[in-house]
Amino acid sequence: MYNVIKVKAAEIFPVVQEILKNENSRVSIIITGNSMLPFLREGIDSVELVKPDFAKLRKLDIVLIQRKNGVYILHRVYKKKKDCFYMVGDNQVFIEGPLYPDQLIGVVDTIIRNGKRIPSRSFPLILLAGIWVFALPVRRLLWKVSHKARYVIKKLSYIRSRH
């Protein structure tokens, strides 16, 4: 059995970065924040990071980077160019970049959900992520419709339960 210790990202990610410099090393982290919803859920999902290889980096990969201001971010690759890449959170509409190979800390190899290990490049995940990235221009509208639909359903359920 493992003990889970909560540590701030700024304290742990330099250690993660050092570990991932070694070939075949893996580091598991629990997701914090909501920027990767609906694909990664805070406090529920974990990911396993592996050593990054910029040459093998692909669109839709989930990567851990360090911004120039020192902040660490786990987001999805939106576009890759010869010497840089751009990324976006699944719950965001702002595309960040250009980002450079020296900012890459790790690449998500496996998603762990309810004890089940899911390869991050599995066909169903990549298909859904591809659709979601394609929908980037209308994400705000999709979220608004989704939230409004949930609100209406909740209200209807409440009205029915009173009658």
C-alpha positions, 0 to 999 in steps of 0.5 A: 500500500502507498501513502499519498502525500500532497505536495505543491507542484513547484516543489515536486516537479523539479524532482519529477523532471530529474527522474524523467531524465533517465530512460524508462523512468515513469512518474505518476501524478494525481491530476489537480485543477480542471483545465483538462476536463472532461478528459482528466478529472481533478483528484480522481484521475492520475497520469504516468509521465515518461521522458519527453522526446520532441522528435516523437511529440505528436498532436493530441499528446498530453504534456507537462511543461514549465512556462517561462515564469516557472509555472508547470502545466499539463495540457494537450498538444494542439499543433507541432512545428519543426522547432516548437509546439502549441498546446491547449487545456481540454477545458480551455479555448486559449491556445498557448505557444510557441513552446520549445523543447527545453520546456518539455518535462514529460509526456503522458503515457498512461491515464489511470482511472478507477485503478484501470490503466488506459494508454494515452494514445488508445484509439477511443481516447485519441478519437474523442480528443481529436473531435474535442480539439476540432471543436475548439472554436465552439467549446464555449457554446458547447459548455454553455448548452451543456450547463443550461441543459443540466440546469433545466433537467435538475429543475424538471426533476425537482418539479416532478418530485414535488407532484 
